[in-house]
C-alpha cells in the first residue's frame, strides 16, 4: 500500500507516443504489473506513516505457479 495526503482518486495518465514525460508512469506500471488488480481507499492511520486525510492505493500480485 502507498499513502498520500491527496483525497482525489488516482487516475492513470495517457502516455504520449513520444514517451518523454518525466512523470505519470506509476499507476500505468502498477496496472500493467498487476493485471488491473489495484484500487484506492480512504487512508486510515495505523502504526506507520499514513495520512489522516488522503488515500491509500493498494495492489495485488499473483504468485507464479498458482
N, C-alpha and C positions, 0 to 999 in steps of 0.2 A: 504494500500500500504506500501511496505517496500523498502527503497532506499539503495543502496550501491555504492561504487566507482569502482566496477569491471564491465568492459564493456562486459565481456563474458556472453553468455546466461546461465541461470540456468539449471542444469542437476540433475535429480533425481538419486541418487546413488542406486545401487543394494545392498540390505541388505544381509548379510551373514546368513546362517542358525543358526549360534551360537548366533547372535544378540548382540555381545559385543562391537560394535562400540561406540565410545564416541561422535560421531558427525555424521552429514549427514542425520538426520531424518527429518529435517524441511520441505523440499519440499515433501517428502514422505507423511508426515502428512497433509500438505496443499492439496495435490492431493486427499488423501483419504477423508478428511472432505468436500471438495468442489465438489466431483464427477468429477474432472478434469477441473473445471471451474476456471482456473487461467492462467496467462501469464506474459510476461515481455515486457517492452518498454524502450526506452532510457529515462534516468532521465531528467526531466525538472524542473529547480528550481522554487519554489513557496515560500510562506511565512513561510516555515518550514525547517527542516534540510535535504534538498536534496543535492545531489552532482551534480555539473555542468557536470561531466563526470561520466558515470556509467549507472545503470539501475534502473528501478522501477519494482518490482514484485507486481502484483495485484491479487486479488482473489474475487470470488463472493460466497455468501452463500444464500441458499434458505430459505424462511420463512416457518415454519410449517403451514400446512393447506392451502397453496396456490398452 
